[in-house]
């Protein structure tokens, strides 16, 4: 796979963001006050953003792989 270094770096960044958001959510006490609820909401948004970034990067890698395979098949 040619030129996928940025995509792989994107996957690593998404994983780091996902892990950080998950740690934040895990540390939030069950009897959360108003401030904790805001922090929890922000962490949930960060978690969803990281997931969406990961999915988008995965689709990019899959499409790149399919394009490369098509080129290889065309060239013989």
DAVEN-V913257 format. One record per residue. RES is the residue in one small letter. PSI is psi as a letter, one per 20 degrees, with the letter a starting at -180 (999 if undefined). Layout:
res = [RES/RES]
psi = [PSI/PSI]
This chain:
res = [x/x/x/x/x/x/x/x/x/x/x/x/x/x/x/x/x/x/x/x/x/x/x/x/x/x/x/x/x/x/x/x/x/x/x/x/x/x/x/x/x/x/x/x/x/x/x/x/x/x/x/x/x/x/x/x/x/x/x/x/x/x/x/x/x/x/x/x/x/x/x/x/x/x/x/x]
psi = [o/p/k/j/g/h/g/h/h/h/g/g/g/g/g/g/g/g/g/g/g/g/g/g/g/h/i/p/q/h/m/p/a/g/g/h/g/g/g/g/g/g/h/g/g/h/g/h/g/g/g/g/g/g/g/g/h/g/h/g/g/g/g/g/g/h/g/g/g/g/g/g/h/h/i/999]
